[in-house]
Amino acid sequence: MANSRILIPILIIPMVCYGCYGGWQREAFDWGLILGMATGGFISSKAEPFFEKPLINGPGDKEYREEQVPDPWVWGASIATVGLVALLPNQEGWLNDRSYRHLKGAEQAAAAGFFIKEFTKDLVGRPRPDYYDRLELGIELDEARKSWPSGHTTHAFNVATYLSLFTWDEWRADEPLAIAAKSGITALLAAGAGWVCWTRVADNRHYPGDVAAGAVLGAGTALFFYSWQNWWGKPQGDENPSQSSIIEATPFSIGVRFTF
């Protein structure tokens, strides 16, 4: 079982090369990557650690506590982020190609964070701070050795980073009031993600190193897939549209575009 799960990233990583193409190849890659990483994350989330001996150990001598941030809050924030970046106006208008790229980018970032953190949890197998109390109480034993990295922190920083990038990239106004508003939004997002980090340590679910790793993973996947969809990874055809009148169809609309 461990060997079959190790094959998952080996099969996913080469798809990055395939995704450099535009057209249907790019669409197949984008949605295939979302589905593949979500499936891989789900499989890993239900599996046991690869090794009997953890790669990173921990004392596991803290008491079991109820968590302040339950799983539905985390998934709700991720789903809300996908909806917001797809539906909010951007620098090119509303419900357009850029909205569609944000839809894919936010989903890819969330799926990547989900897959990587679940796979890494199984690979590392670190006991949680409340490990021995869980064994004694018989509570959530399937999660007892999945401490590194923190999944809640991964998703919290994924959301905060993607929404911050969206705010500054799509809202280009440079008036003092606009800059203050954008800075305030970013600060609130960072504070929310930081609060999630604090609760994971305070609730004896993670060590400080777990949440630090989760923060890096969440921010990194958000930055990578935001860039993939909107900056360096954007299909070349989007930068140089053909100089003709065409019928343009997107997942949000069908219309005629005239280019002169």
Secondary structure, 3 states (H helix, E strand, C coil): CHHHHHHHHHHHCCHHHHCCCCHHHHHHHHHHHHHHHHHHHHHHHHCCCCCCCCCCCCCCCCCCCCCCCCHHHHHHHHHHHHHHHHHCCECCECCCHHHHHHHHHHHHHHHHHHHHHHHHHHHHCCCCCCHHHHHHHCCCHHHCCCCCCCHHHHHHHHHHHHHHHHHHHHCCCCCHHHHHHHHHHHHHHHHHHHHHHHHHHHCCCCCHHHHHHHHHHHHHHHHHHHHHHHCCCCCHHHHCCCCCCEEEECCCCEEEECCC
